[in-house]
Amino acid sequence: MASVSNKLNASGLWRANGAALLPPLENGDRLPRREFERRYAAQPRIKKAELIAGVVHMTVPVGLVHAEPHALIQTVLLVYSSHTPGVTGADNATVRLDAHSEVQPDVLLRIDESAGGTARVSADGYLEGAPELVVEVAASSASIDLHDKLRIYERAGVREYIVWRTHDDRIDYFGLAEGRYLPLAGDAAGVVRSEVFPGLWVDTQALCQGDLATALSRLQEGTSSPIHRHFVERLMANEKRRVR
């Protein structure tokens, strides 16, 4: 968000850069995206807030039950991107999905716009549009990540969506088909092969067991496969065509 100088007055309203008073950002507020951004920018004490279908959601402090799985799946995706020119990963990046939703997914993976990706980087450095893959680490199947967020990612056209349910010790992997998310089945060992990112082989069983070495070994098999090599060639060809 834009840098601002702000001050809280006696009535609890924020003054941004000496301009008009802004109400504080509160959990459950119903706001358009532009107003959400104004209030969020005026309150740097707030570390993470999201606008989901026009409703503000603010997070609580993050414990290890969230942080450790987050780090595991993030490592797998970033290692994949390091082997795949034209693909970029990000952690907790602000994504402007549409006029009513602005989110900070735990991890995302996207194809660069120059290589044919659908999301673009705005002039002020934020991602606009749907990245190809989003990951959320959730407490349980009752979490917002499998309900409201799933619907907005589905509607925005995020092609693959991973939800790691830490309390259930389960990873759900969805693929977009005709505008709806359907589960992507893994093999007998729990390895799910991405349809959008060839060679991205996610060993869900190893990750749930905290076995990063095995998960990375399985990923290496994917990034060493012919389908991954062909995918990289296609991305590079897309970039060359756009340069011309």
Secondary structure, DSSP 8 states (H G I E B T S, - for coil): -----EEE-TTS-EEETT-SEE----TT-B--HHHHHHHHHT-TT---EEEETTEEEE-----HHHHHHHHHHHHHHHHHHHTSTTEEEEES--EEEETTEEE--SEEEEE-GGGT-S-EE-TTS-EES--SEEEEEESSTTSGGGTHHHHHHHHHT-SEEEEEETTTTEEEEEEEETTEEEE----TT-EEE-SSSTT-EEEHHHHHTT-HHHHHHHHHHHHTSHHHHHHHHHHHHHHHHHH-
